[in-house]
Amino acid sequence: MIYDLIIVGLGPAGVGAAIYAKRSGLNVLCLEAEAPGGLLNKINTVDNYLGFPHTTGPELAVQLFQQITKLEIPYKIKKVTEIEAGEIKKVHCDDEVFEAKYIIVASGRKARKLGLKNEANLVNKGISYCAICDAALYKGKDVAVVGGGNSAIEEAIYIAKLVNKVYLIHRRDEFRADEKLVNDLKALPNVEILYNSNVTELIGEDKLEGIIVNGDKKLDVACLFTYVGYEPEGDFLSELGITDEKGYIIVDENYQSKADGIYAAGDAILKKVYQIVTAASEGAVAALEVVRRVKNNK
Ligand SMILES: Cc1cc2nc3c(=O)[nH]c(=O)nc-3n(C[C@H](O)[C@H](O)[C@H](O)COP(=O)(O)OP(=O)(O)OC[C@H]3O[C@@H](n4cnc5c(N)ncnc54)[C@H](O)[C@@H]3O)c2cc1C
């Protein structure tokens, strides 16, 4: 079967696109590598999404999933490994190839690594990129969070409710996060902020036993949660030549990439604001552009 549209990724951008495409009558298929909801499954509080003054990422992810199932939007849990351009695009997964006239890439971003020796080895053994997944494992222990943006601070506040003590390690002398968040963090009695600080070494071979900060200060922490930025997920796009040097997809005002018929939305694209509300809206705009082209047969 040749689909009208294949959507890669079912985070807010992919779901936004899928709702508009399906309701407009397109023959659509969604491919998601992990779980519908995308990053929402891994974030704690969401206080800035309209209509939901105070919710959590997983709660919002459930709402998105219910909307997908209610609209009977077809989806498969499969990781896309390659996309071939052309009038009919081929979307490769490990064990299957799908075909579509149009594609919307909504594959988001992944957490950037610190780049320290043995980091890869210690993931899930004391290095975590997801507080909501792992913080409860460290009840009563001391942990560290590295980063200085909204994500780091939001997650540090969440972690502090569960553990004995949080060291917040920030490389600058002030935060670049929302003032309210910073004030909430500073009010917590079990958070110690280390400014002008970098994690320089991870201690432990098969399990994190501590960290070294600024070359000489040892902290006996059981886990290091890292929030030092994000990078695109787009290894599967490398053949298409539609990304900048960092891997972000470059799109025009209709969210079309350089490759005709291949659109992109959400955190995967080069833009200014990386939020749920922007991702959902970009997905909707891209889908409506595809709807227009399918209906006009061009
Ligand atoms: C800690 C943290 C806190 C945040 N807090 C807020 C907040 O309070 N408010 C707010 O508005 N935003 C917040 N954000 C940002 C928000 O989560 C993102 O902007 C939003 O999730 C982007 O949506 P997306 O659909 O583009 O990508 P994602 O949500 O990342 O979804 C992408 C999906 O694509 C899938 N995928 C990736 N590669 C493939 C592949 N090859 N094949 C198939 N599927 C693939 C992934 O599995 C994922 O499900 C936060 C982010 C973080 C990290």
The ligand as an SDF file (V2000), in Angstrom:
LIG
                    3D

 53 58  0  0  0  0  0  0  0  0999 V2000
   13.2980   17.7890   31.0160 C   0  0  0  0  0  0  0  0  0  0  0  0
   12.4150   18.4890   30.0250 C   0  0  0  0  0  0  0  0  0  0  0  0
   11.3680   19.2790   30.4810 C   0  0  0  0  0  0  0  0  0  0  0  0
   10.5210   19.9170   29.5600 C   0  0  0  0  0  0  0  0  0  0  0  0
    9.4920   20.6780   30.0420 N   0  0  0  0  0  0  0  0  0  0  0  0
    8.6490   21.2950   29.1610 C   0  0  0  0  0  0  0  0  0  0  0  0
    7.5410   22.0700   29.6440 C   0  0  0  0  0  0  0  0  0  0  0  0
    7.3050   22.1870   30.8530 O   0  0  0  0  0  0  0  0  0  0  0  0
    6.7570   22.6700   28.7010 N   0  0  0  0  0  0  0  0  0  0  0  0
    6.9660   22.5700   27.3490 C   0  0  0  0  0  0  0  0  0  0  0  0
    6.2040   23.1320   26.5680 O   0  0  0  0  0  0  0  0  0  0  0  0
    8.0090   21.8250   26.8740 N   0  0  0  0  0  0  0  0  0  0  0  0
    8.8520   21.1960   27.7440 C   0  0  0  0  0  0  0  0  0  0  0  0
    9.9100   20.4620   27.2620 N   0  0  0  0  0  0  0  0  0  0  0  0
   10.1150   20.3860   25.7910 C   0  0  0  0  0  0  0  0  0  0  0  0
    9.1380   19.4280   25.1190 C   0  0  0  0  0  0  0  0  0  0  0  0
    9.1550   18.1830   25.8000 O   0  0  0  0  0  0  0  0  0  0  0  0
    9.5280   19.2220   23.6430 C   0  0  0  0  0  0  0  0  0  0  0  0
    9.6330   20.4790   23.0180 O   0  0  0  0  0  0  0  0  0  0  0  0
    8.4910   18.3890   22.9080 C   0  0  0  0  0  0  0  0  0  0  0  0
    8.3420   17.1130   23.5090 O   0  0  0  0  0  0  0  0  0  0  0  0
    8.9180   18.2080   21.4380 C   0  0  0  0  0  0  0  0  0  0  0  0
    8.0090   17.3850   20.7970 O   0  0  0  0  0  0  0  0  0  0  0  0
    8.4500   16.5500   19.4890 P   0  0  0  0  0  0  0  0  0  0  0  0
    7.2240   15.7930   19.0770 O   0  0  0  0  0  0  0  0  0  0  0  0
    9.0960   17.4270   18.5120 O   0  0  0  0  0  0  0  0  0  0  0  0
    9.5890   15.5540   19.9780 O   0  0  0  0  0  0  0  0  0  0  0  0
    9.5880   14.3990   21.0970 P   0  0  0  0  0  0  0  0  0  0  0  0
    8.6390   14.6850   22.1880 O   0  0  0  0  0  0  0  0  0  0  0  0
   11.0270   14.2110   21.4190 O   0  0  0  0  0  0  0  0  0  0  0  0
    9.0490   13.1230   20.2970 O   0  0  0  0  0  0  0  0  0  0  0  0
    9.8010   12.5560   19.2570 C   0  0  0  0  0  0  0  0  0  0  0  0
    9.3730   11.1100   19.0860 C   0  0  0  0  0  0  0  0  0  0  0  0
   10.0170   10.5760   17.9150 O   0  0  0  0  0  0  0  0  0  0  0  0
   10.4180    9.2550   18.1790 C   0  0  0  0  0  0  0  0  0  0  0  0
   11.5170    8.8990   17.2820 N   0  0  0  0  0  0  0  0  0  0  0  0
   12.7790    9.4020   17.2860 C   0  0  0  0  0  0  0  0  0  0  0  0
   13.5220    8.8150   16.3040 N   0  0  0  0  0  0  0  0  0  0  0  0
   12.6940    7.9320   15.6900 C   0  0  0  0  0  0  0  0  0  0  0  0
   12.8870    7.0010   14.6270 C   0  0  0  0  0  0  0  0  0  0  0  0
   14.0660    6.8870   13.9990 N   0  0  0  0  0  0  0  0  0  0  0  0
   11.8350    6.2390   14.2500 N   0  0  0  0  0  0  0  0  0  0  0  0
   10.6190    6.3420   14.8870 C   0  0  0  0  0  0  0  0  0  0  0  0
   10.3970    7.2050   15.9160 N   0  0  0  0  0  0  0  0  0  0  0  0
   11.4210    7.9880   16.3030 C   0  0  0  0  0  0  0  0  0  0  0  0
   10.8600    9.2780   19.6490 C   0  0  0  0  0  0  0  0  0  0  0  0
   10.8230    7.9760   20.2080 O   0  0  0  0  0  0  0  0  0  0  0  0
    9.8110   10.2190   20.2510 C   0  0  0  0  0  0  0  0  0  0  0  0
    8.6900    9.5010   20.7300 O   0  0  0  0  0  0  0  0  0  0  0  0
   10.7560   19.7920   28.1570 C   0  0  0  0  0  0  0  0  0  0  0  0
   11.8110   18.9960   27.7160 C   0  0  0  0  0  0  0  0  0  0  0  0
   12.6300   18.3480   28.6310 C   0  0  0  0  0  0  0  0  0  0  0  0
   13.7360   17.4840   28.1250 C   0  0  0  0  0  0  0  0  0  0  0  0
  1  2  1  0
  2  3  1  0
  2 52  2  0
  3  4  2  0
  4  5  1  0
  4 50  1  0
  5  6  2  0
  6  7  1  0
  6 13  1  0
  7  8  2  0
  7  9  1  0
  9 10  1  0
 10 11  2  0
 10 12  1  0
 12 13  2  0
 13 14  1  0
 14 15  1  0
 14 50  1  0
 15 16  1  0
 16 17  1  0
 16 18  1  0
 18 19  1  0
 18 20  1  0
 20 21  1  0
 20 22  1  0
 22 23  1  0
 23 24  1  0
 24 25  2  0
 24 26  1  0
 24 27  1  0
 27 28  1  0
 28 29  2  0
 28 30  1  0
 28 31  1  0
 31 32  1  0
 32 33  1  0
 33 34  1  0
 33 48  1  0
 34 35  1  0
 35 36  1  0
 35 46  1  0
 36 37  1  0
 36 45  1  0
 37 38  2  0
 38 39  1  0
 39 40  1  0
 39 45  2  0
 40 41  1  0
 40 42  2  0
 42 43  1  0
 43 44  2  0
 44 45  1  0
 46 47  1  0
 46 48  1  0
 48 49  1  0
 50 51  2  0
 51 52  1  0
 52 53  1  0
M  END
$$$$
